[in-house]
Amino acid sequence: MTPARFIGRHRSVEPLLTDLPPSWEVRRFKALLERSNVRNEDLSAPMMSLKSTGDVVLRSSLGNNQEPDDASLPRYLVAGVNELVVNPMWLVGGAIGVSAARGAVSPDYRVFTPRGEIAPRYLHYVVRSQPYIDQYLLYTRAQTTFDRRVQQPDLDNMPLPVPPIEEQRAIADFLDRETARIGTLIEEQQRLIELLQERRQSLVALTLLRGQAPGVGLRASGDSRLGDIPAHWRLVPTRYLCTITTGSEDSGNAADDGEYPFYVRGREILRIGHYSFDCEAVMTPGDGQGGTGKVFHYFDGKFQAHQRVYVFKDFHGVLGRYFYLFLSTFLRPVALAGSNTVTMESLRRPVLADFVVALPPIDEQRRIAAYLDEQTSKIDTLIAEAERFVELSRERRSALITAAVTGQIDVSTPAA
């Protein structure tokens, strides 16, 4: 085996290359692949894009309407079958993979032709294994969202494990089979998660509009989103049920060791060292990355809120928990209809004040809230178990790939 130390300093991958099987070698990237500069001058190659999954796919399949201008088309690089396509700006996000079809890719990409010493499918698994993704991060010159380009000299000198060619093909066959099996299991669990989420949403919405008493008399609500509701329920705008205010803090004031929860514009709950609220409250961001009308929090105690987060408090005639369930279930379409979408979705206070709540008597609110908390908790437990299964399966798939491309497992038999 060629010693890894002659390659240079590559902290993430070198430990994996020091204990390879005796028949394996360690070779530089540039010794195994030749950079291609073939351009799509005759416009014969279809437009392709490289996904973070490593798949090189037809651009039209992505629903991307931003087509390049005609003048730039001849500059696009042609990637042939079994050629390696690299997006140097997003290697840390997995934008590297072997193409299964001929096509034209962005001139900002790089295309490489494997030499005879390395099998393309094996190469695909090696360069996409987690240690190599970690290595690309070490190569980046600037740790920002805007500049994570991996320079070509770093890529050229990157060490790769190279078993005999027939063993490479056997490893690729093994990983094709095993990753497909794991992928099927992941897809099944993801579909289960979708079904559970749909079941949860349906249960909550139906209970909040019909209550728990079957056969109760209904009346038209006059609101198309609510339909018929129990005859003894009232329809009350939010302005008459609580106080609507906002927080006053900026996210930069968060402190990891803060004593109090800090509700910001995303789903994550931060910490902070002081509080402005000490009450039962419901929170939702007025804008932000979480999506308008998608992020909601319920809390009773001392907390802080971002200046763009709406805080509903001082409830009268409605239980805070019931209000949280109703708002989080039905606000989204109302929020979008009344939002400012010129630059980004944003939620206006008058929209919230006018938001109508279907309101049963307090005792019935209490029973509904308790019932939904119990039932949704059960569903959430099942969702969490399925999500954990998906997470563990992905970790197993990643570990299996790393073990296979470094000779740590026998690929002649299926994985247990």
N, C-alpha and C positions, 0 to 999 in steps of 0.2 A: 504494500500500500504506500502511495506517495504521502510523505509526512504533511500534515496540515500546516505546520508552522512556516513552510516556505511561501505560503500564500500571502501572509501578512496579517494584519489585525482586523478580525471580523468576530467581535465578541459573542454575538448571538448564535452563530452557526459553528464556530470552531470546536466547541466542546463535543458536538455531535460527530465530528469528523476524526476524532482521535482514536476511536475504537471500532473502526469499520472492519468487515471481514477481510481476510488476507488477500483475496482476489480483487478487491475493489481498489480504485484509485481516487485521488482528489485532483480535480482539474479546474483551472480558471474558466470563468464564463466565456472569455474571449477566445479560448482555445477550442471551445465546443460549439460556438455559434458565430456566424458571420453576419454583420449588419447589412441589411438590404436597403437600397435606395431607389427601388423601381417605382416610378410614378404612374399615375393613372392618366397618362397623356391622351390616350385614345378614348377615354371615358367608357371603357368596356366593362370595368369592374363595378358591381353594385356597391352602394354605400353601406358600410358596416360600422358598428360601434362596439367598443369593449366594455363589458359590464364588470362590476366589482366581484361578480361570481367567477370571473375568468372566462366567461363565454363571449365569443365574438359573434354577434348576431346582426341580422339585417336592421338597418337604422329605422326602416319603416315599421318594424314590429314593435318599436318602443313608443309609437304614437308621438314622436317628436316632430313638431311642425317647423322647427327652426332649421331649414335647409341651408347649406352653404351657398354663397353666391357663385354664379357660373364661372367667374374669372378664377376662382380658387380651386375648382374641381380638378384641373390637370395636375395640381400640386399634391393631391392626395396620394398617400403611399399605398401600393398594392401589397396585400398580405395573401400569400398563397396557402394552400392546404398544408397543414403541419408546420407552419411558420409561427414563431413566437411573437406575440404582439404585446407591447409594453406602453403604458401611459406613465411616463416618469413623474408626472405631477401627482399621481394617486396610487403609487405602488403600495403605500402604507394602508390603503383601503382595499387592496386585493386586485387592482387593475393590471393584471398580467395573466396571460393564458395563451395556449396554442390554438390556432384557428382551425376549425373543421371544414371551412369552405373558403373559396377565393373571394376577396372583396377589397374595397378601397377604404382605408381608415385615415383618420385625421393626420395632417402633416406634422402635428405636434407629438404624435406617437412615435415609437421606434419599432421596427420590424427586424427580426433576426431569423436566419435560416440555419437550422441545426446541421452540423457536420455529421458524418457517418458514425461517429463514436457514441452518439446519444440518441435514444429513441424518443420521438416527440411526446408521446403520451406519458412516458416516465418523467420527462423534463417538466411537463405540465404539473405533475404532482409535486415535484421537488421545489420548484420556484414558488408554488402556492402554499407550501407547508408553513405552519405557524412560525418556526424558527426563522425562516427567510422573510416572512412578513415583518417580524420583529427586527430583523437585520436592516430592512429598508428604512425603518424609522431611525435607526442609528446613523444611516448614511445621510439623512436629510440635513440640509445646511441651516434651515430655519424652522423652528417648531411653531409654526403658525398655520392657520387654516389656508392662508393664501399662497404659501410657498413651501411645498414639501417635495420639491424636485430632487430626484436621485440623479447625481451626475454620472455620466457615462464611464469615467475612469473607475469609479467605485463599483459599478456593475461589471465592468470588464475584469476586474481583479477578484470578484466574488468567487469563493471556492464552492464547488459542487461535487457531491459524491457520485462516482461513476462505476457501477458494477459492470461485469461483462454484458454485452448487448442482449444476449438471450435472457439473462436474469432481469435486465431492465424491462423487457417485454413481459416476463412472468409477473414482475411486481405491478406493472400497469394493469395487466389482466386481473390480478388479485384485487387491486384497489378499485377498478371499475366495478367489479362484482360486489365487493363489500360496502363501498360507499353508496352504491345504488340501493342495497338492502337497507342500510341505515337511513338513506334519504326517503325511502318508502315509509319507514316507521315514523319519521319526522312529519311527513305529509299527513299521515293518518292522525297524529296527535294535533297537528295544526288545524285540521278539519274539525276534530273534536272540540278544540278551543272555540272555533267559530260557532259551532252548534250550541255550545254552552253559553256563549255570549248572547246569541240570538234568543235562547231560552230565557236568560236572565232579563234581557231587555223587554221581551214580551210579557213576562210575569209581572215586572214592575209596572209597565205601562197599563196593562189590563186592570191590575189591582187599584192603581191610582185613579182610574176612570170609572170603575164599576164597584169598588169596595169588595167586601168579603161575603156579603149576603146574597146568595143566588135568588133570582126571581124578584128582586126588589124593583119597584116601579121606576121607570126611567123617564127623562124629559130631554128635549133638545137643548143643547147648551147654547146654540147660536154661534158657536166657534167651530170652524171646519176642522181644526186640528184636534179638538176634544170629542166631537160627536155627541152622542147621548151620554148623560150622567144620571146618577140616582136623583130622584125627584126632590129629596130633602136636602141635597147639597146646594151650597151657594157658589157663585162665581165672583171672586173678589180680586181686584187689581192689587199688585204687590205693595203699592204706595200706602195702602190702608192696613197692611199686615206687619210692617217693620220699618225700621230706619235704614236708609241706604247711604253709605258713605264710602270712602276709600282710605287706604293706608297712606303713609307719608314717607316711607323709607325707599332707598335705592338698593339694588342688589349688592352693590359694593360694600354695604355696611354689614353684610353677613359675617358671622364669626363661627368657625367650626366648633369651638368649645362653648358657644352661647347657650344660655339656660333655656331660652324660649323658642318655640317654633316660629319660623319666619316664612309667610306665604308669599311667593313671588309669582312671576308671570308664566312659569312653566309648571309641570307636574311635580317637580322635585320640591320638597319642603326643606328649607335651609334652617340654620340656627342663628340666633342673634342674642346680644347681651342685655337687651332692654325690651320693654313691651309698652304698647299704647292701648291695648284692649284687654279687658278682663271680663269676659261674658260668653254666652252661647252665641255662636255666629256661623254663618255660611259665607264662603268666599268663592269668587270666580274672577279670573283675570279679564280686564277689559280688552286686552290684546295680548299678543305674545306667541311664542313658538308652540305652545300647547294647542292652539286653535281656539278661536272664539266659541264659547258655548260648549266646550269639551272638557274643561278642567274645573272640578268643583271640590271644595273641602268643607267638612263640618268639624267644628271644634268648640269645646266648652272649657274656658280657662284663660290663662294669660298668654297672649301671642302678639306678634307684630305682622304687618302687611305692607307689601310694596305699594308705591303711590299709584300704580296702574291696576291695582286689585280692588274690586268692589267688595265691600263688607256689608252683609245684611245682619242686623242685630235688633235688639229691643222688640222681640216678637210679641204680638198681641192678637189673639183670636186664631193663632196657628202655632202648632208645635214646631220648634226649630228643626227637629229631625224630619218631620213630615214635609216641611218646606224644602229642605235639602233634597229629599227624594223627588219631589215634584219638579223643582227647578232643574235638577241635573238630568231629568228624563225628557222634559219638554221645551227647554229654552233654546236649544241649538237652532231649529228652523226659524224661530222668531228672531233670534239674534242675527242670523244671516240676512233676513229680510230687512232688518233695520240698521245694518252695519254700514260703516264707511269702508268701501273696498277699493278706493282709488289707489291707495298705497298698500294697505294690508287690512285684514279684517279687524274691525274695532267695534266695541259694544258701547252704545250710548246710554247714559243714565235714564232718559225718558223711556227708552225701550224697556228697561228693567222696571221702572215705576209702573208702566202700563201692563206689564206681564200678568195675565189672568191666571189665578190659581183656583182649581176645583176643590172646594173646601167642605168636608164633612164636619159634623160636630166633634168637639175636642176628644171625647172618649173614643170615637171611631177613628180619629186620626192616630190616637195612641195605639190602638189595636192594629191598624194597618201598618204603622211604622215598625212595630215589634214583629209582626208577621214577615214583612219584607226584609228586615234585618236578619231574621232567622233563616229565611229561605235563600236570600242572596249570599249569606255567609257559607251555606252548604255548597252552592254553585261555585263561589269564589275559591273554595278549598279544592274542588275538582279542577278548576282552571289552573290554579297554582301547581297542582300535581302534574298536570299535562305540560305546563310550561317548564317545570323542572325536568321532566322527561326529555323534552326537546333540548334543553340546555345541556344535560348530561350526554345526550346522543351526539350533539355537535362536538362536545369535548372529546368523546370517544372517537368520533370520525377524525378529528384533528390529530389525536394521539396515534391513531392507527396509521395515518398517512406518514407521520414523522417516523414512526418505528419501521415502517416498510421501506422508506427511501433511504434509511441509514443502516439497513441490514440487521435490525434487532429482532425480527420475527421471521419465521419460516412461511413463505408465501405459497408453498406447495399444497397446503391444506387450508380450508376456510377458517376464518377467525371464529373464536367461540362466542 
